[in-house]
Amino acid sequence: MERIKVGVIGCGYWGPNLIRNFSNCPKTELIAVCDSDPDRLESVGRSHGNPALVGSVDALLELPLDAVAVATPVWTHFPIVSQCLNAGKHVMVEKPLAGSAREAAELVELADGLGLTLMVDHTYLFNNAVRRIKEIVQSGELGELYYVDSIRINLGAYERDVNVVWDFAPHDLSIVDYVLEREPRSVAAWGCAHADSVVEDMAHVNVDYDDRLQANFHVNWLSPVKIRQVIFAGSRKSLIFNELDPNEPIKVYDREISLGSSLDERRKLLISFRAGDVRSPYIEPGEPLQGAVSHFADCVRDGTTPISDGLLGLRVVRLLESATRSLRAQGGRVVLSQGASRNGLDHARTNGSVEIQPDRPGRPTGETRRPARVH
């Protein structure tokens, strides 16, 4: 079958990974690479076959391409993705989808109106461990889900042009959205800026759902240790995802607490604890980004909806935006619109956006937006 012809925009942090995977994918053909830095363009582009090397998006779009992958700073996503869609190209864009929910919604509507694929590179959704987690949670094996507790911390990942929420939280927000398939009710966030007075380098984000379910996200650039862990705790069992454990990334704990069944026991709050076995299901090895690239090619060829489509990307941006509002309000809870469609398009159209700024990322003002590079 004829391969999808792809061009990659951006040779910075993430672009080389996309270039390598599009080059190696049997379903795609890397036609061109675009970057404004000629030295970086030359060094990255020539190491992966012989793609055309161009210095502008305009020049790239003149080439015979089916699709474009965008790996540029998030403040450029809206103009670049819009230009590519309007040129009739399918687009895979690095996370987050855009710097505000309003921009994200416009991109979703533009792609839908043109009948083009818009996919956000939330790579964790193509991690086989995360896919197995979804199967386990959706099967009901854990029982009633009580809470999700996520920790993503390490030292040395500091960014000056984006705060830690926009840098780290998209990973875990997308995982939880994918696994739970539930609409959040409200968001609250607390954070501090230490190394830079206006860029939060540690934060806690709380996302509240109905039915006694909450998700907590701890993100931190200043931790002396690196931790990548998510707990899904249920009434019967709990699951821990440890990304840093290559052999047993998932462990399911057969442990629970239960309140006494009789009225007298309940009045006295007699609680019993049960501890059972711990099992680690087998996870098939595979590179998540290669899975994402292959999935994008399938969606372009078959016209199917991506797992990480524009609507999922919009939901993540909406949560990031709401967390930013809460941070600026010193932890004030932001209530998300209810009754609107789950994709948040109505909310994005009718509510003001928090757009990332060059001086204070995520600052809720009307100044010129400029978010920043995110991994």
N, C-alpha and C positions, 0 to 999 in steps of 0.2 A: 504494500500500500504506500502511496506517495507520502513522503514525510512533510510535516508542517514546517514552513519556512519562518524562522524566528530571528528577530533582532533584539539585542540587549542594550538598554540605556543605563549607563553607570558602571564604572570600573573601580569603585571605592571599596568599602568593607565587604558588602554582600555580593556585588556584581560578579566578581571572579567565581564565586560558588555557582551562581546561575549559569555563567558561561561554560564552566566545566560540565555541569549536568545537562545542559541543552546540547553540548557537543557529544556527550556520551549516550544520550537517549536515542534508541533506534527509531523513535517516532518523530523526531525533530531534526531539522537541519539548521545549524547556526549560520546565518547569512551575513550578519553584520554586527558590529559592536560600536557603541557611541559613547564618547566622553569628551569633555571640554579640555582635559589635560592631555596633550599629545604624547608626553613621555609615558604616562600611565597607560594610555590607550595602546601604545605600541608594545609595551612589555606584557600586558595582559592579553591583548588580542592575538598576538603572534604565537602565543604558547598553546593555542587551541585551534589547530588547523590553519586555514587561511581566509578568515572572514574579512569582509570589507571593513575598513576602519574609518569612521566619520566623526566629525567634530560637532555636529549639530543634529537636533531632532528633525529639522526640515530635510537635511540631507539623507537621514536614515529613512524617512517616510517616502522618499523618491524611489527606493529600492523595491524589488518584487517580494514583499513580505506578506505572510498571512497573519502574523501575530508579533507582539512586542512585549518584552519583559522589562519592567521599570524598577531599577534599584538605585534611586536617588533620594536626597533628603525629603522628608515628608512634606515640607512646605512647598516642594515643587510637584508633588503628586497630582494635585488638581489640574494645573495648566498642562502638564505633560500628558497625563492620561486622557484628558479631554481632547487634546490635539490628536492623539493616536486613535481614539474612538471615532472622532469626526473624519479621520482619514480612512476609516473602514477597517481598522486593525483590531483583532482580538487582543485583550490586555491581561497580563499577569503582573500585579504590582506588589512591591514589598509592603509589609505592614508598618504602621497602620495605614488604612486605605487613604485617609486624608487628615488634614489638620483641624477639621471641625465636622460635626455631624451634618451641617447644612451642605458643605462641599461633598461629603460622602454620599448624601442622598441625591445630589445632582448627578454625580457620576453613575450611581445605580440607575437612575431614570434615563440618563443618556444612553447607556449600554442597552437597556431594555428597549428603548425606542428605536435603536438602530439594529436590534437583533444580533448583538455581538456578545461574546463571552467576556465577562469581567470577573477575574479571580484574584483573591488576595492571598499572598504567600504566607499564610499562617502554617508554617511547616510542621508544627507539632501535630496537626490533625492528620498527618500522614506518617506519624510515628506508630509502629505496630503495637507498642505498649499502650499508647493512648487509645487506639482503636479497640484493644482488648478491654481496657477499662470501661469504655462505653458499653460493650457487650455485657459485662458483668453487672454494671449499674442498672442498665435497662432491663436485664433479666429478672431483677428483683431479689437477687441473691443476698444483697446487703440488708434487705428489709426496707423500712421507711428511712429515707436519707435524712439525717439530722443536721449535718454541717459539712462544709468543705473548708479545709485549712491549708493554705498554700504559702510556701516560703521560697523566695528566690533572692538569695543574698550572696555577695562576694566582695572582695576588695580589689580595686584597680580598674573598675569599669567606668570611671567617672567621665561624665560628659558636661561640657559647659553650656551647650545650647539646647538641652532638653532635660526635663527633670526625670527622676527615677521612675515615676509612675508611667510616663509615656515611653520610657526606655524598656523597662522590664515587664510591666503588667500586661501588655498585649498578649504575651505568651500564655499566661495562665487564664486570663479572661477568655481567650478563644478556646482553650481546653475545656473550661467549665461550661461555656455556651454550647459547645459541641456535645459534651457528655450529658448534660442535664436536659437540654431542649426545653428550657423553661424561661419565662419572662421575669426579669427582676422587678421589684417594687420600688426600691429606693437605694441610694448610695450615700455613704459617708466616708470621709478620708481625713487622716491626720498625718502631718509630716513636718520635717525640720530641715533647714538648710544649714550646713556646717562649714564645708570647705568654701562655698560661695554663698553669699548672703541672700541671693534671690533664686537659687536652684535647689529644690529639695533633693537631698541625697538619701533620705530614708523616709518611708511612708508606710502606713497601714490603711488598707482600703476594705470597707465592709459593704457587701452587697446583700440586700435583704430580699428574700423571696416569700411568697405565701407558704402556708402549711408548715410553719416553724422551721424553715430551712434558711440558713445564712451561709455565705461564703466569705472567708477572710483571706486577704492577700497581704503578705509582708514582703516589701521590696526594699533593698538596701545596697548601696554601693560601698559602705564603710565596714562591712563585716570582716573580721580576720580569717574567717573560714568560708568556704564555698558550699552552699546548700541549695539543692534543687529538689524540693519535695512537695507532694500534694497528698493530703489525707481526705478520703471520702468515708465519712463515718455514718453507719447505719444502725438500725435498731437490733439487727441480728449479727451482722458482721461489719468489719471495716477494712478498707483497702488503702495501702500506702504505695504511692508511685515515687520511687527514688531514681531520678534520671541519671544520677552519677554511678549507679550500680549496673555495670554492663551485663552481668550474669543473671541477676534476679531483680529486674527493675520494678516488678509488681509483687507485693506480698498481701495476701488476704488473711485477716485475723478472725478466727471464729470465736469472738468474744462479745459479750453483751452485758447490759445491766437490766434488771426488771424490778418493777415495784410490786409489792405483795398484792395478791389477787383479792383478798378479803377486805371489807370496809375497815375493819380494825387495823389491819396491816397498813393500809393506805394512810389512815389517820396518823399512824406512828412513823410513817415514811420508812418502812422496812424495805430496804433495797438489797437485792441479791445480785451477786456477780458470777458470771460464768466465763471460764477461760478454756478454749478448745485448741484445736490444731492451728498451725500457720502453714499455708501452702503458697507456693510460688509457681504460677502457671507459666508454661513455656511460651516464649515470645519469639516469633520468627525473625531472624535478622534482616536488616534492610536499611538503606539510606533514605531517610524521610524526604529529603529534597529531591532525590531522583523519583520517588513516588509522586511528589507534587508536580514535577515537570511532566511526567508521563500522564498523570491525570488531566493536566491542562491540555495536553495534546489531544487526548480522547474527547474532552468537552468541545474543543474547537472543531474537531472532525465530525463528531456525532451530534452536536448541538444540544448536549445534555448540560444540566446545571451543576457547576462545581460544588464540592463539599464546602469549600471556603469561598462561597460566592460573595458578591458585593453586599448582599443583605447581612451576612454574618460580619463582614468587615465594618458595615455601618453600625451594627449593634455594639461591636467592640469600641469603636470611636465614640459612640454615644456614652458608654460607661466611662471612658477616659475623660471625656469632656465634663461629665457630671462629677467625677472625682476631683477634677481641677477646680470646679466651682466650690466644692466642699472644702478643699484645701484652703482656698482664699477666704472662706468663711469660718476658718478655724474649726473645722469638723462639723459644720452644720449639715444636716441630712438633706439631700436633694431627692425629692419625690419624683419618680419617673411617671410620665403620662400613662394612665391606664385606659383601657378601652380602645386605644389605638392599635393598629396592626402591629404584630410582633416585630416587624422589620424597622419600626421607628421612623418611617418616612414622614408620617403626619407630624410627629414630634419635631423632626428636623426642620420641616417647613415653617412651623408656627412659633418656634421658640428661638430665642437668641442663642448664638453660638459662642463658646469659649474658644478662641483661636490662639495658637501658640505664638509667642512674641519673641523677637530677637533678644530683648533685654531680660524678660521674665517669662520663660516658657509656660504656656497655659494661662497667661494673664487675661482675665475677662474684660478686655477693652476693645475699642474699635480701631486700634492702631494697625499698622501694616503687619500682616502675619508673617512669621518665619519660624516654623517649628525646626526640627533638627534631625540629623541622622539618628536612626535607631537601628539596633540589631534585631 
